[in-house]
Structures are given as structure tokens and as C-alpha cells.
Amino acid sequence: SPEKINKIYMFASPKSGNDEFVKQYNKMLENKTYRLANTKDIVTQVPPNLEHVGNNKYTFTFSKKGYTETNYHDLYTGYVNNFDLINK
């Protein structure tokens, strides 16, 4: 029941549903769903025929912040910092 859900956090999740599923999910839970993802992570881009639920407000690409290819998966600079933003 959507009323009983406070928040949903997804970390680096793959795509979860077709257009109709995403539409119905977002109608009920988009404002409670937080998706944290490095857009360079291949897991977040598959399967190619599906879409993500929730919003993309907390997705990030480390290279845009001056990080190199060798450190853009750093847990603290990406996920922890973005998680902190959600909980303010």
C-alpha cells in the first residue's frame, strides 16, 4: 500500500519496467522514490528495452565533477554525498 511507504532508495539499480509499469509506479510512488546512480555504470543502463522508475534527481556522473575513469566508482564521493542530499 503506497500510503504506508515512507521512502524507497535504489542504489545503482538496473532498469525495472516497461513504459506502462513505470507510468503506474510513478503515479503512486515517484515522490517517495530516490534513485542514486552513476550514469557511467553499465548496470544502470540495462536492460535496454526497459525504463527506470522514480526520478533522476540524484543520478550523477563523476567525470562531470572532475573525477577520472579510475575513481568514478568511489563510494563516498558519489553515493554517500548524494544520499546526504536526500536526507536534508
C-alpha positions in Angstrom: 0.0 0.0 0.0 1.7 3.3 -1.1 0.4 5.2 1.9 2.4 3.0 4.3 5.7 3.6 2.4 7.9 6.4 3.7 10.8 6.4 1.2 12.4 4.0 -1.3 16.1 4.1 -2.0 17.6 2.4 -5.0 21.4 2.3 -5.5 22.8 1.6 -8.9 19.8 -0.4 -10.0 19.1 -1.7 -13.4 16.1 -0.6 -15.3 12.9 -2.0 -13.8 9.9 -2.0 -16.2 8.3 -1.2 -19.5 6.5 2.2 -20.1 3.2 1.1 -18.6 4.8 -0.3 -15.5 6.9 2.9 -15.0 3.8 5.1 -15.5 1.8 3.2 -12.9 4.6 3.0 -10.4 5.4 6.7 -10.7 1.7 7.6 -10.3 1.9 6.0 -6.9 5.4 6.3 -5.7 7.6 8.7 -7.7 7.7 11.3 -5.0 8.9 8.7 -2.5 11.5 7.0 -4.7 15.1 8.1 -4.8 17.4 6.6 -7.4 21.1 7.1 -6.8 23.2 6.0 -9.7 26.5 6.7 -11.5 25.4 7.2 -15.1 28.6 5.6 -16.3 27.8 2.3 -14.5 26.7 -0.3 -17.1 24.3 -1.9 -14.6 22.1 1.3 -14.7 21.8 1.1 -18.4 20.3 -2.4 -18.8 18.1 -3.9 -20.0 18.0 -1.5 -22.9 14.2 -2.1 -23.6 13.1 -1.0 -20.1 13.0 2.2 -18.1 13.8 3.4 -14.6 11.1 4.2 -12.0 11.2 7.3 -9.8 13.0 10.4 -10.7 16.6 11.0 -11.8 17.3 13.9 -9.4 20.2 12.1 -7.7 21.9 10.5 -10.6 25.5 11.6 -11.2 28.5 11.3 -13.4 31.8 11.6 -11.7 33.6 12.8 -14.8 31.5 16.0 -14.8 32.8 16.7 -11.3 36.5 16.3 -12.4 36.9 12.6 -11.4 38.9 10.3 -13.5 37.8 6.9 -15.0 39.8 5.1 -12.3 38.0 6.7 -9.3 34.5 7.4 -10.5 33.1 4.4 -8.6 34.3 5.8 -5.3 31.5 5.1 -2.8 31.9 8.2 -0.7 32.2 10.9 -3.3 29.2 9.6 -5.2 26.6 7.6 -3.3 27.2 8.9 0.2 27.3 12.6 -0.8 24.1 12.2 -2.8 22.4 10.2 -0.1 23.2 13.0 2.3 21.4 15.5 0.0 18.3 13.4 0.0 18.1 13.3 3.8 18.5 17.0 4.4 
